[in-house]
Amino acid sequence: MKLQQHQEEKSKTLDLKSILKDTYGTLAEFTCIKNELEQLQQSYTDSGIPEIKEELMGEMAQPGFWQSEQRQDVLSQIEYFDRFNAAFDTSKKLLQRLEDPEKVRLNYDPSLLKKLAQRIYLLQASLTSYQGKEPQDALVRISSEEQDADWGKRITGMYHDWARRRKMNVERVYAGEDEGDRYTIYHFSGFGCYSILKNEHGIHLKEKKPSQSRMVEKSRVRVSVLPLDSSEYHLLEQPAELLDRFRTHAAGQVVRRFNMEHQQCKDVVNKWQTGLVEKVLKGLFDVM
């Protein structure tokens, strides 16, 4: 009983990000996840999505709907609601699988807890985007000068690792050179994608002091992040217009510093600092 009480108290110190960073399969983690799912349920109810979907379904039954300009927007919203509901229902079923009605468990399968925590984390980010009238998708341009190409590949790999971990879709849209920089534009899609990636906008600076040298070597990679609504998918076939948008939304300020000599990483936007540089570069930057 004391161990159970201890775990329940410990759950109050946890959040989904800390569980996604390191998952041990404890009752404290399960309790935190269960509470987060209950809060998500309340936020979903408060959002009015069920009522909004019913209204949109009513619009589909109106004469002339399929010829109207609003058709695509209505269909996109309904499709999003359906995907959200399906993912939400799956999360509730997974929680029921883990919960034993006969007794209190102290240990759980860490991989299942992490899977459930991630689903809730992404649904929370997605719902926040919807309520803030932000798109789910993101366009990301990664650019660097030729001498910083290796660092550019490392940062690109970081985002691909993140997409793989978070089950996001990523598609290479276009690559080229602009004002001396080599760049690649990617389309990231999935629940809460833009909400998570928007704070990546800025310069990712690597600092390293070679042995027997007083000079600090610096490599810079510029990451520009733009929202992409489903109504703007045609832009994926129009690289010139995409470039114009990125030029007016240039990455000018340092967002993250990597001190490779001391293995320290400081994020000046999200206000965190860590010695887990390799974890950051392997795609865990969003849960630090």
C-alpha positions in Angstrom: 0.0 0.0 0.0 2.8 2.4 0.8 4.5 1.7 -2.5 1.2 2.4 -4.3 0.8 5.7 -2.4 4.4 6.6 -3.3 3.8 5.9 -7.0 0.6 8.0 -7.0 2.4 10.9 -5.4 5.3 10.6 -7.8 2.8 10.7 -10.7 2.2 14.4 -9.8 5.8 15.2 -10.7 5.6 13.6 -14.2 4.2 14.8 -17.5 4.0 13.3 -21.0 7.2 14.8 -22.1 9.2 13.3 -19.3 7.6 9.9 -19.9 8.4 10.0 -23.6 12.1 10.9 -22.8 12.5 8.0 -20.5 9.8 5.3 -19.8 10.2 2.7 -17.0 6.8 1.1 -16.9 5.8 2.3 -13.4 2.4 2.9 -11.8 3.4 6.6 -11.5 3.7 6.8 -15.3 0.4 5.0 -15.9 -1.4 7.3 -13.4 0.0 10.4 -15.1 -1.0 9.1 -18.6 -4.5 8.2 -17.3 -4.9 11.7 -15.9 -3.7 13.3 -19.2 -6.2 11.2 -21.2 -9.0 12.4 -18.9 -7.9 16.0 -19.4 -7.8 15.4 -23.2 -11.4 14.1 -23.0 -12.5 17.2 -21.2 -10.7 19.5 -23.6 -12.3 17.6 -26.6 -15.7 18.0 -25.1 -15.2 21.7 -24.4 -13.9 22.3 -28.0 -17.4 21.6 -29.4 -16.0 19.3 -32.1 -18.9 16.8 -32.0 -21.4 19.6 -32.5 -19.4 21.3 -35.2 -19.1 18.0 -37.1 -22.8 17.6 -36.9 -23.3 21.0 -38.4 -20.9 20.3 -41.2 -22.6 17.0 -42.0 -25.8 19.0 -42.3 -24.1 21.4 -44.8 -23.2 18.4 -46.9 -26.9 17.6 -47.3 -27.8 21.1 -48.6 -28.6 21.5 -52.3 -25.6 22.8 -54.3 -23.0 21.8 -51.6 -20.9 19.8 -54.1 -20.6 22.8 -56.4 -19.8 25.3 -53.6 -16.5 26.9 -52.9 -16.7 25.8 -49.3 -16.9 22.1 -50.2 -13.2 21.3 -49.8 -12.9 23.1 -46.5 -15.9 21.3 -45.1 -14.7 17.9 -46.3 -11.2 18.6 -44.9 -12.6 19.4 -41.4 -14.8 16.3 -41.4 -11.8 14.2 -42.4 -9.7 15.7 -39.6 -12.5 15.1 -37.0 -12.8 11.5 -38.1 -9.0 10.9 -37.9 -8.9 12.5 -34.5 -11.9 10.5 -33.1 -10.3 7.2 -34.4 -7.0 8.0 -32.7 -8.7 9.1 -29.5 -10.8 5.9 -29.4 -7.7 3.8 -30.0 -6.0 5.5 -27.1 -8.9 4.8 -24.8 -8.9 1.2 -25.8 -5.2 0.9 -25.1 -5.7 2.4 -21.7 -8.4 -0.2 -20.9 -6.0 -3.0 -22.0 -3.4 -1.8 -19.5 -5.8 -1.2 -16.6 -6.6 -4.2 -14.5 -10.1 -3.8 -12.8 -9.3 -6.6 -10.3 -6.1 -5.2 -8.8 -3.7 -2.3 -8.8 -0.6 -3.0 -10.9 2.7 -1.6 -10.0 4.5 -2.5 -13.3 3.5 -2.1 -17.0 5.1 -2.8 -20.3 7.2 0.3 -20.9 6.7 0.2 -24.7 2.9 0.2 -24.4 3.1 3.1 -21.9 5.3 5.1 -24.3 3.0 4.3 -27.2 0.0 5.6 -25.3 1.8 8.6 -23.9 2.8 9.6 -27.4 -0.7 9.3 -28.8 -2.1 11.5 -26.1 0.8 14.0 -26.5 0.2 14.3 -30.2 -3.6 14.6 -29.8 -3.1 17.3 -27.3 -0.9 19.2 -29.7 -3.3 18.7 -32.5 -6.3 19.9 -30.5 -4.3 23.0 -29.4 -3.6 23.7 -33.1 -7.2 23.3 -34.0 -8.4 25.6 -31.2 -5.8 28.2 -32.2 -6.9 27.9 -35.9 -3.4 26.6 -36.9 -2.9 24.0 -39.6 -1.6 20.6 -38.6 1.0 20.4 -41.4 4.4 22.2 -41.6 6.8 23.2 -44.3 10.4 23.1 -43.2 13.3 24.6 -45.1 16.8 23.6 -43.9 19.6 25.6 -45.3 23.3 26.1 -44.8 26.4 27.4 -46.5 28.6 24.9 -48.3 31.2 24.7 -45.4 28.4 23.8 -43.0 27.0 21.1 -45.1 27.9 18.3 -42.6 26.1 20.1 -39.8 23.2 20.6 -42.2 23.0 16.8 -42.7 23.0 16.2 -39.0 20.1 18.7 -38.4 18.2 17.2 -41.3 18.7 13.7 -39.8 17.4 15.0 -36.4 14.1 16.0 -38.0 13.8 12.7 -39.9 14.5 10.8 -36.7 11.8 12.9 -34.9 9.3 12.2 -37.7 10.0 8.5 -37.4 9.6 8.5 -33.6 6.4 10.5 -33.7 4.9 8.5 -36.7 4.8 11.7 -38.8 4.9 11.7 -42.6 7.7 13.6 -44.2 8.2 14.3 -47.9 11.0 16.1 -49.7 9.4 18.9 -51.7 12.3 20.8 -53.4 16.0 21.4 -53.1 18.3 24.1 -54.6 20.5 27.1 -53.9 19.5 30.5 -52.8 21.7 33.5 -52.0 24.7 31.2 -51.4 22.9 28.7 -49.2 22.0 25.1 -50.2 18.6 24.3 -49.0 16.0 21.5 -49.0 12.2 22.0 -48.3 10.3 19.3 -46.5 6.5 18.7 -46.0 5.8 17.3 -42.5 2.3 16.1 -41.8 0.6 14.5 -38.8 -1.3 15.4 -35.6 0.1 18.6 -34.1 3.0 18.7 -36.5 3.2 22.5 -37.0 2.4 23.1 -33.3 5.5 21.2 -32.3 7.9 22.3 -35.1 7.1 26.0 -35.1 9.5 26.7 -32.3 12.3 25.1 -34.3 12.4 28.2 -36.5 15.8 29.9 -36.2 19.5 29.2 -36.4 20.9 25.9 -35.0 24.4 26.8 -34.0 27.2 24.2 -33.4 30.2 25.4 -31.5 33.4 23.3 -31.2 36.9 24.2 -30.1 39.5 21.9 -31.7 42.3 20.7 -29.5 45.4 22.9 -29.4 43.4 25.9 -30.7 42.0 29.0 -29.2 39.5 29.5 -31.9 35.9 28.3 -31.6 34.6 26.7 -34.8 31.0 27.6 -35.6 28.6 26.0 -38.0 25.2 27.4 -38.7 22.1 25.8 -40.1 19.0 27.9 -40.7 15.6 26.2 -40.1 12.5 28.0 -41.3 9.1 26.7 -40.4 5.8 27.7 -42.1 2.3 26.4 -41.5 0.6 24.6 -44.4 -3.2 24.3 -44.7 -4.7 21.5 -46.7 -6.1 24.2 -49.0 -2.6 25.3 -49.8 -1.3 21.9 -51.0 -1.0 23.3 -54.6 2.0 25.2 -53.3 3.9 21.9 -53.1 4.0 22.1 -56.9 5.1 25.7 -57.0 8.7 26.0 -55.7 9.0 29.7 -56.8 6.1 30.8 -54.6 7.4 28.6 -51.7 10.8 30.3 -51.9 9.1 33.7 -51.8 7.2 32.8 -48.7 10.4 31.5 -47.0 12.3 34.7 -47.9 9.7 36.8 -46.1 9.9 34.4 -43.1 13.7 34.1 -42.7 15.4 32.4 -39.8 17.5 35.2 -38.2 17.9 34.4 -34.5 19.7 31.6 -32.8 17.1 29.1 -31.5 19.5 26.4 -30.2 23.2 26.2 -29.4 25.1 22.9 -29.4 28.4 23.1 -27.5 30.0 19.9 -28.7 33.2 20.3 -26.6 31.2 20.2 -23.3 28.2 18.2 -24.7 25.7 20.8 -23.8 22.6 22.0 -25.7 20.7 25.2 -24.9 17.3 26.0 -26.4 16.8 29.8 -26.0 13.1 29.6 -27.3 11.7 26.7 -25.3 13.9 27.6 -22.3 15.7 24.4 -21.6 19.3 23.2 -21.3 20.6 19.6 -21.3 23.7 17.5 -21.5 21.8 14.9 -23.6 23.1 16.3 -26.9 22.8 12.9 -28.7 19.2 12.5 -27.6 18.4 15.9 -29.0 20.0 15.1 -32.3 18.2 11.7 -32.4 14.9 13.5 -32.5 13.9 14.0 -28.8 14.2 17.8 -29.0 10.5 18.2 -28.4 10.4 16.5 -25.0 13.5 18.1 -23.4 
